[in-house]
Amino acid sequence: MKKKQGSEKMKIYKAELETTEPLLFASKEVSEMYITVPYIHNYTLTYALGLAESSYIVKKEPSYQEDIKSDIYITPAVFYEYRWHTQSFNTTGEGYYLKMERNNVVDLQTLKKVAGKKIRAKNVPQIGIFKMIAAQSKARFYVLSEKEIDLPRYIRLGKLMSKCKVIYSEVRHEKRYGEFFVKTALNPIDIPKSYNIKTFSVVSMKPSPIIHSMRATGEYLELVDENENLPQMMKYFVFLKE
């Protein structure tokens, strides 16, 4: 049975993001096509909004748990109005780490495989197609904070550092307990184990899969004017820490 909880301090903001340039994430590869799925990972948004401590020093591996310490929580973004923009390319790879050897560009995995050996020169072009989210596409995510926010109105995202505009508006909400349904995307690593999650759909992407259309039981926030709900206890990496 659903019941209304006591007074709340949590503030929730709806963030409307609009791309002003084509947006590229190599989130899915089909043959020679690199496809940007119509979602943005919440860790990516957290860095872009200046809520994570990023280093200028190139690291061998990402360090999300060390970088993200913010009390302001960001959900993944979902594009609800978008078009595709395709562009062919003939260039080097999209690896997390690239290094120039003699007439050859190699990524971190290649370096690990040939550790201590000489890398042979080669001249093999990479040819393919980028399927990007077009300019003037619109996405939505939510910001949870215990205080008023002061976040950037313009951010840069993706492999091409595409410029995006973000507009924030506070939304009314009520704390409740019971079975609830969430349409928007969530990061399962940020949901406590105390929730009884019954159904969901998975979106495979880096650095970790996200889910949407989740049905669960537990404490949740009903967004009164949005026809949407959110788990109340979301925090970065909370599932891994419990």
Secondary structure, 3 states (H helix, E strand, C coil): CCEECCCCCCEEEEEEEEECCCECCCCEEECCEEECCCEECHHHHHHHCCCECCCCCCCCCCCHHHHECCCCEECCEEEEECCEEEEEEEECCCCCCEEEECCEEEEHHHHHHCCCCCCCCCCCCEEEEEEEECCCCEEEEEEEECCCCCCCCEEEECCCCEEEEEEEEEECEEEEEEEEEECCCECHHHCCCCCEEEEEEEECCCCCCEEEEEEEEEEEEEECCCCEEEECCCCCCHHHHC
